[in-house]
């Protein structure tokens, strides 16, 4: 059996980011992830912007890569996003991965920014088109549907050449098309192993049609994980935590068993192994647990689950 190289990351919280990033690095994680919302829920619950969190995490570490999981791409002007990302990539000496999504779960965010939520896909595509040029060219002029600028040169350009990797997030076919056309990686969420396998096949098919080589493409997955004595207990906790973020607890309870990593250490290893068989090579964990159990989840994953997976697929 050919050895499979696996990589692992974990989401960073909204407080004590520097300390959390240092701890992830000490435990051997490859990535620290940061999501974002401008306003989430009514009334809005606490939320952060990904890029400042990534800057803090990279400044506190030496080897940990930082990845946005994900930015709300259509709410950014491409010049601003290119400059901010380039700055963090330069300061971190090339440790930035830009995870991009279209958002839309909370229309109030778009209303506050004066961006029609119905334009989010088209805006994202235009941002990504401009972003790559701004990262690799000088005197960039762009006249698009949503953005116009003339003779823009970023100095310095990103540390990574040709530019920081872009991981495209999403769940639908249009996101797969975006990943095949613009991305250097795929980062879906709420996917079971079978759906992940199908998405990998679909993205490869589209990329072939587009004439793109996916040899260095990163096949990642945002994995919600809840460690507990039984799958049933873990599912209850995961549904409670995710219900506050996405849907009602009752709705979440009906789907977490398919889309989340749940149960004992051995249960979690088995489920993650199914994802590896489906083609996942990089896992970004998002913890579904009460705050007082976070440290246990992180350490158990680092010291028991990850080593077991690496042994299994060596």
C-alpha positions as CSV (number, residue, x, y, z in Angstrom):
1,X,0.0,0.0,0.0
2,X,1.3,3.5,-1.0
3,X,1.8,5.7,2.0
4,X,-0.8,8.4,2.3
5,X,0.5,11.8,3.6
6,X,-2.1,13.3,5.9
7,X,-2.2,16.8,7.4
8,X,-4.2,18.1,10.3
9,X,-5.4,21.5,11.5
10,X,-7.8,22.9,14.0
11,X,-10.0,25.9,14.4
12,X,-8.8,28.8,16.6
13,X,-11.1,30.4,19.1
14,X,-12.0,34.0,19.5
15,X,-9.9,34.6,22.6
16,X,-6.3,33.9,23.6
17,X,-5.6,33.3,19.9
18,X,-1.8,33.5,20.3
19,X,-1.8,30.9,23.2
20,X,-4.1,28.6,21.3
21,X,-1.9,28.8,18.1
22,X,1.2,28.0,20.1
23,X,-0.5,25.0,21.7
24,X,-1.6,23.7,18.3
25,X,2.0,24.0,17.0
26,X,3.4,22.3,20.1
27,X,1.0,19.4,19.6
28,X,2.0,18.9,16.0
29,X,-0.9,20.4,14.1
30,X,-0.1,21.7,10.7
31,X,-2.8,24.4,10.4
32,X,-4.6,26.8,12.6
33,X,-8.0,27.8,11.1
34,X,-10.0,31.0,11.5
35,X,-13.6,31.5,10.2
36,X,-15.5,34.8,10.2
37,X,-18.8,36.5,10.3
38,X,-19.5,40.2,10.4
39,X,-22.8,39.7,12.2
40,X,-24.2,36.3,13.0
41,X,-27.7,35.9,14.3
42,X,-30.2,38.2,15.9
43,X,-29.1,39.6,18.2
44,X,-25.6,39.0,16.8
45,X,-23.4,36.5,18.7
46,X,-19.7,37.2,19.1
47,X,-17.7,36.7,15.9
48,X,-14.4,37.6,14.4
49,X,-12.8,38.5,11.1
50,X,-10.5,35.7,9.9
51,X,-7.5,37.7,8.6
52,X,-6.7,39.5,11.9
53,X,-7.0,36.2,13.8
54,X,-4.6,34.6,11.3
55,X,-2.1,37.5,11.7
56,X,-2.1,37.0,15.5
57,X,-1.7,33.2,15.2
58,X,1.1,33.4,12.7
59,X,2.9,36.0,14.7
60,X,2.9,33.7,17.8
61,X,4.2,30.7,15.9
62,X,7.1,29.7,13.7
63,X,5.8,26.7,11.6
64,X,2.0,26.6,11.9
65,X,0.2,27.5,8.7
66,X,-2.8,29.7,9.0
67,X,-5.9,29.1,6.9
68,X,-9.2,31.1,6.7
69,X,-12.1,28.7,7.2
70,X,-13.5,30.8,5.5
71,X,-13.6,34.5,4.5
72,X,-16.8,36.0,3.2
73,X,-15.3,36.7,-0.2
74,X,-18.1,38.8,-1.8
75,X,-17.9,41.4,1.0
76,X,-14.3,42.3,0.1
77,X,-12.8,44.6,-2.5
78,X,-10.2,42.5,-4.3
79,X,-7.4,45.1,-3.9
80,X,-8.0,45.3,-0.1
81,X,-8.2,41.5,0.2
82,X,-5.0,41.0,-1.9
83,X,-3.1,43.6,0.1
84,X,-4.2,42.2,3.5
85,X,-3.4,38.6,2.6
86,X,-0.1,39.5,1.0
87,X,0.9,41.4,4.1
88,X,0.2,38.4,6.4
89,X,1.9,36.1,4.0
90,X,5.0,38.3,3.9
91,X,5.2,38.7,7.7
92,X,4.7,34.9,8.3
93,X,7.3,34.0,5.6
94,X,4.8,32.2,3.5
95,X,2.4,30.4,5.9
96,X,-1.0,31.7,4.6
97,X,-3.7,29.6,2.9
98,X,-6.8,31.6,1.9
99,X,-10.0,29.6,2.3
100,X,-12.8,31.3,0.4
101,X,-16.6,31.0,0.5
102,X,-19.6,33.0,-0.6
103,X,-21.6,33.1,2.7
104,X,-25.3,33.9,2.6
105,X,-26.5,32.1,5.7
106,X,-26.9,35.5,7.4
107,X,-28.3,38.0,4.9
108,X,-28.0,40.8,7.5
109,X,-24.2,40.8,6.9
110,X,-24.7,41.6,3.2
111,X,-27.3,44.2,4.0
112,X,-24.9,45.9,6.4
113,X,-22.2,46.0,3.7
114,X,-24.5,47.2,0.9
115,X,-24.0,44.0,-1.1
116,X,-27.0,42.2,-2.5
117,X,-26.8,38.6,-1.3
118,X,-28.0,37.3,-4.7
119,X,-24.7,38.6,-6.2
120,X,-22.4,36.7,-3.9
121,X,-21.4,34.0,-6.3
122,X,-20.6,36.3,-9.2
123,X,-18.8,38.7,-6.9
124,X,-16.7,35.9,-5.5
125,X,-15.6,34.7,-9.0
126,X,-14.6,38.3,-9.9
127,X,-12.7,38.7,-6.7
128,X,-10.8,35.5,-7.3
129,X,-10.0,36.5,-10.9
130,X,-8.6,39.9,-9.8
131,X,-6.9,38.5,-6.7
132,X,-4.6,36.2,-8.7
133,X,-3.5,39.0,-11.0
134,X,-2.9,41.4,-8.1
135,X,-0.7,38.8,-6.4
136,X,1.4,38.0,-9.5
137,X,1.5,41.1,-11.8
138,X,2.3,44.8,-11.7
139,X,0.2,47.7,-13.0
140,X,-3.0,45.6,-12.9
141,X,-6.0,47.2,-14.5
142,X,-9.4,45.6,-14.0
143,X,-12.8,46.6,-15.3
144,X,-15.4,44.1,-14.2
145,X,-19.1,43.9,-13.4
146,X,-18.6,44.9,-9.8
147,X,-15.0,46.3,-9.4
148,X,-12.9,48.7,-11.4
149,X,-9.3,49.8,-10.7
150,X,-6.3,51.0,-12.8
151,X,-2.5,50.4,-12.6
152,X,-2.5,48.7,-9.2
153,X,0.8,47.3,-8.0
154,X,1.2,45.6,-4.7
155,X,4.6,45.9,-3.0
156,X,5.7,43.6,-1.6
157,X,4.0,40.8,-3.4
158,X,3.2,37.6,-1.4
159,X,6.0,35.6,-0.1
160,X,4.7,32.4,-1.6
161,X,5.1,32.0,-5.3
162,X,3.1,32.3,-7.5
163,X,0.7,33.2,-4.6
164,X,-0.8,31.8,-1.4
165,X,-3.0,28.7,-2.0
166,X,-6.7,29.3,-2.4
167,X,-9.0,26.6,-1.0
168,X,-12.6,26.9,-2.2
169,X,-15.3,26.0,0.3
170,X,-18.9,25.1,-0.3
171,X,-21.3,22.2,-0.8
172,X,-23.0,22.6,-4.1
173,X,-21.9,21.9,-7.7
174,X,-21.3,25.6,-8.4
175,X,-18.7,25.6,-5.6
176,X,-17.0,22.5,-7.1
177,X,-16.8,24.4,-10.4
178,X,-15.3,27.4,-8.6
179,X,-12.7,25.1,-7.0
180,X,-11.8,23.5,-10.3
181,X,-11.4,26.9,-12.0
182,X,-9.9,29.1,-9.3
183,X,-8.8,26.9,-6.4
184,X,-5.7,25.1,-5.2
185,X,-7.8,23.1,-2.8
186,X,-11.3,22.0,-1.9
187,X,-12.7,22.5,1.6
188,X,-16.3,21.4,2.0
189,X,-18.3,21.0,5.2
190,X,-21.3,18.9,6.3
191,X,-20.2,16.2,3.8
192,X,-20.2,12.4,4.5
193,X,-17.5,10.3,3.0
194,X,-19.6,9.2,0.0
195,X,-20.5,12.7,-0.9
196,X,-16.8,13.8,-0.5
197,X,-15.7,11.0,-2.9
198,X,-18.3,12.2,-5.4
199,X,-17.2,15.8,-5.1
200,X,-13.6,14.8,-5.7
201,X,-14.6,13.0,-8.9
202,X,-16.7,15.9,-10.0
203,X,-14.0,18.5,-9.4
204,X,-11.4,16.4,-11.2
205,X,-13.8,16.0,-14.2
206,X,-14.4,19.8,-14.4
207,X,-10.7,20.5,-14.1
208,X,-10.0,18.1,-16.9
209,X,-12.5,19.9,-19.1
210,X,-10.9,23.2,-18.2
211,X,-7.4,21.9,-19.0
212,X,-6.2,22.2,-15.3
213,X,-3.7,19.9,-13.7
214,X,-4.7,19.1,-10.1
215,X,-1.5,17.3,-9.2
216,X,-0.7,19.8,-6.3
217,X,-4.4,20.3,-5.4
218,X,-5.2,20.0,-1.7
219,X,-8.2,17.8,-0.8
220,X,-9.3,19.1,2.6
221,X,-12.4,18.7,4.7
222,X,-13.8,20.9,7.6
223,X,-14.6,18.1,10.1
224,X,-16.9,18.8,13.0
225,X,-15.8,16.5,15.8
226,X,-17.3,15.5,19.2
227,X,-15.5,13.0,21.4
228,X,-17.6,11.2,24.0
229,X,-18.2,7.8,25.4
230,X,-20.9,6.9,22.9
231,X,-21.9,8.1,19.4
232,X,-25.3,9.0,20.9
233,X,-23.9,11.3,23.6
234,X,-21.5,12.9,21.1
235,X,-24.4,13.4,18.6
236,X,-26.4,15.2,21.3
237,X,-23.6,17.5,22.2
238,X,-22.8,18.2,18.5
239,X,-26.4,19.0,17.7
240,X,-26.6,21.4,20.6
241,X,-23.4,23.2,19.6
242,X,-24.1,23.3,15.9
243,X,-27.8,24.1,16.3
244,X,-26.9,27.4,17.8
245,X,-24.9,28.2,14.7
246,X,-26.7,26.7,11.7
247,X,-30.2,25.2,12.4
248,X,-32.3,24.1,15.3
249,X,-31.0,21.4,17.6
250,X,-33.7,19.0,16.5
251,X,-32.8,19.5,12.8
252,X,-29.1,19.1,13.5
253,X,-29.7,15.9,15.5
254,X,-31.1,14.2,12.4
255,X,-27.9,14.9,10.3
256,X,-24.9,15.0,12.6
257,X,-24.6,11.3,12.5
258,X,-23.9,11.4,8.7
259,X,-21.8,14.6,8.6
260,X,-19.8,14.7,11.8
261,X,-17.1,12.7,13.5
262,X,-18.7,11.4,16.7
263,X,-18.1,9.0,19.6
264,X,-15.2,7.4,21.3
265,X,-11.6,7.6,20.1
266,X,-12.0,4.4,18.2
267,X,-15.3,5.6,16.6
268,X,-13.6,8.8,15.5
269,X,-10.6,7.0,14.0
270,X,-13.0,4.7,12.1
271,X,-15.0,7.6,10.7
272,X,-12.0,9.6,9.7
273,X,-10.5,6.6,8.0
274,X,-13.6,6.5,5.8
275,X,-12.9,10.1,4.8
276,X,-9.3,9.2,3.9
277,X,-10.6,6.3,1.8
278,X,-12.9,8.9,0.1
279,X,-9.9,11.1,-0.8
280,X,-9.5,13.6,2.1
281,X,-5.8,14.3,2.8
282,X,-6.1,17.4,5.0
283,X,-8.5,17.6,8.0
284,X,-9.4,20.9,9.7
285,X,-11.2,20.1,12.9
286,X,-13.9,22.2,14.4
287,X,-14.7,21.2,18.0
288,X,-18.3,20.5,19.0
289,X,-18.0,20.5,22.7
290,X,-18.5,22.7,25.8
291,X,-15.7,25.2,26.4
292,X,-14.5,23.3,29.5
293,X,-13.9,20.2,27.3
294,X,-12.0,21.9,24.5
295,X,-8.6,21.1,25.9
296,X,-9.5,17.4,26.2
297,X,-10.7,17.4,22.6
298,X,-7.5,19.0,21.3
299,X,-5.1,16.8,23.2
300,X,-7.0,13.6,22.6
301,X,-7.1,14.3,18.9
302,X,-3.4,15.2,18.8
303,X,-2.1,12.4,21.0
304,X,-4.5,9.5,20.1
305,X,-6.5,10.0,17.0
306,X,-4.0,11.6,14.6
307,X,-1.1,9.1,15.4
308,X,-3.5,6.2,14.9
309,X,-4.6,7.5,11.5
310,X,-1.0,8.1,10.4
311,X,-0.1,4.5,11.4
312,X,-3.1,3.1,9.6
313,X,-2.3,4.8,6.3
314,X,1.5,4.5,6.5
